[in-house]
Each structure stands twice: as structure tokens, then as C-alpha cells.
């Protein structure tokens, strides 16, 4: 799960995830939204894939990326759990 938090720490990677919420996109389509080199974009895709937040498949010369909704839902559940447990401790007067 640390890989997922590392992936989300970067604004570009969060923006990639936002774009993929609309549906699958090619690497070129995603890259067109950013002013950076292909190797930089590849690095961001790699970090997101390693974290399990996106999936990819090759179709001819293109790589198609999709949001891994199961992983993002699991991550959201963990984050919500962290905040809800913090609220419970605060309500009981415990330090968070």
C-alpha cells in the first residue's frame, strides 16, 4: 500500500488518474495533457502500474491505460478508515 501512497503524492500522477476516470486512454492521449518528455510520462505510468492503480494493454503500436477501479476503491476504503478511526479517538479524548 506504500506504493499507492507514493504514487498519489505526485500531482501529475493524480491528474493521470483523474483523466482515466473518464475511461481508457492511450499513452499518447494522456501525454497530450502534460508538458513533459515521453520518458517522464513513462516513469509516471510505471509508478502508477507498480502501485496497482492502473492497468495497461498493448494494441499494435499503442499502449492503452485503464484505471484499476478495484485497487482505487480499496485505497479509498483504507483512507476513509484512517480518518474515521481518528475521529473516534478524538471523540473519546484520545490523542491522534
C-alpha positions as CSV (number, residue, x, y, z in Angstrom):
1,X,0.0,0.0,0.0
2,X,3.0,2.3,0.5
3,X,3.5,2.3,-3.3
4,X,-0.1,3.6,-3.7
5,X,0.6,6.5,-1.3
6,X,3.9,7.3,-3.1
7,X,2.1,7.3,-6.4
8,X,-0.6,9.7,-5.1
9,X,2.0,12.1,-3.7
10,X,2.7,13.4,-7.1
11,X,0.2,15.9,-8.8
12,X,0.9,14.6,-12.3
13,X,0.0,11.1,-11.3
14,X,-3.2,12.3,-9.5
15,X,-4.1,14.1,-12.7
16,X,-3.5,10.9,-14.8
17,X,-5.9,9.1,-12.5
18,X,-8.5,11.8,-12.9
19,X,-8.2,11.6,-16.7
20,X,-8.6,7.8,-16.6
21,X,-11.8,8.1,-14.5
22,X,-13.4,9.1,-17.8
23,X,-12.3,5.9,-19.5
24,X,-9.4,4.2,-21.1
25,X,-6.8,6.3,-22.9
26,X,-3.7,5.7,-25.0
27,X,-0.3,6.8,-23.6
28,X,-0.3,9.5,-26.3
29,X,-3.7,10.8,-25.4
30,X,-2.7,11.0,-21.7
31,X,0.7,12.6,-22.6
32,X,-1.1,15.3,-24.7
33,X,-2.4,16.8,-21.4
34,X,1.1,17.3,-20.0
35,X,4.1,19.3,-21.0
36,X,6.8,16.7,-20.4
37,X,9.0,14.3,-22.2
38,X,8.0,10.7,-23.1
39,X,10.5,9.2,-20.6
40,X,8.9,11.4,-17.8
41,X,5.4,10.2,-18.7
42,X,6.6,6.6,-18.9
43,X,8.0,7.0,-15.4
44,X,4.7,8.2,-14.1
45,X,2.8,5.3,-15.8
46,X,5.3,2.9,-14.3
47,X,4.9,4.2,-10.8
48,X,1.1,4.0,-11.1
49,X,1.3,0.5,-12.5
50,X,3.6,-0.7,-9.8
51,X,1.2,0.7,-7.2
52,X,-1.6,-1.3,-8.9
53,X,-3.7,1.8,-9.6
54,X,-3.7,1.5,-13.4
55,X,-3.5,-1.4,-15.9
56,X,-2.3,-1.4,-19.4
57,X,-2.5,-3.5,-22.6
58,X,-0.8,-3.2,-25.9
59,X,-2.8,-2.8,-29.1
60,X,-0.4,-2.7,-32.1
61,X,1.9,0.2,-31.5
62,X,-0.3,1.8,-28.8
63,X,-0.4,1.2,-25.1
64,X,-3.9,1.6,-23.6
65,X,-4.2,2.5,-19.9
66,X,-7.2,2.0,-17.7
67,X,-8.0,2.8,-14.1
68,X,-7.8,-0.2,-11.8
69,X,-11.1,0.5,-10.0
70,X,-10.7,-2.3,-7.5
71,X,-7.3,-1.0,-6.3
72,X,-8.6,2.6,-6.1
73,X,-11.7,1.6,-4.2
74,X,-9.6,-0.4,-1.8
75,X,-7.2,2.5,-1.3
76,X,-10.2,4.9,-0.7
77,X,-11.6,2.5,1.9
78,X,-8.2,2.5,3.7
79,X,-8.1,6.3,3.7
80,X,-11.7,6.6,4.9
81,X,-10.9,4.1,7.7
82,X,-7.9,6.1,8.7
83,X,-10.0,9.2,9.1
84,X,-12.9,7.6,10.7
85,X,-10.7,5.9,13.3
86,X,-9.1,9.3,14.0
87,X,-12.5,10.8,14.6
88,X,-13.4,8.1,17.0
89,X,-10.2,8.6,19.1
90,X,-10.8,12.4,19.0
91,X,-14.3,11.9,20.3
92,X,-13.1,9.9,23.2
93,X,-10.5,12.5,24.1
94,X,-7.5,10.3,23.0
95,X,-4.5,11.7,21.1
96,X,-4.4,11.0,17.4
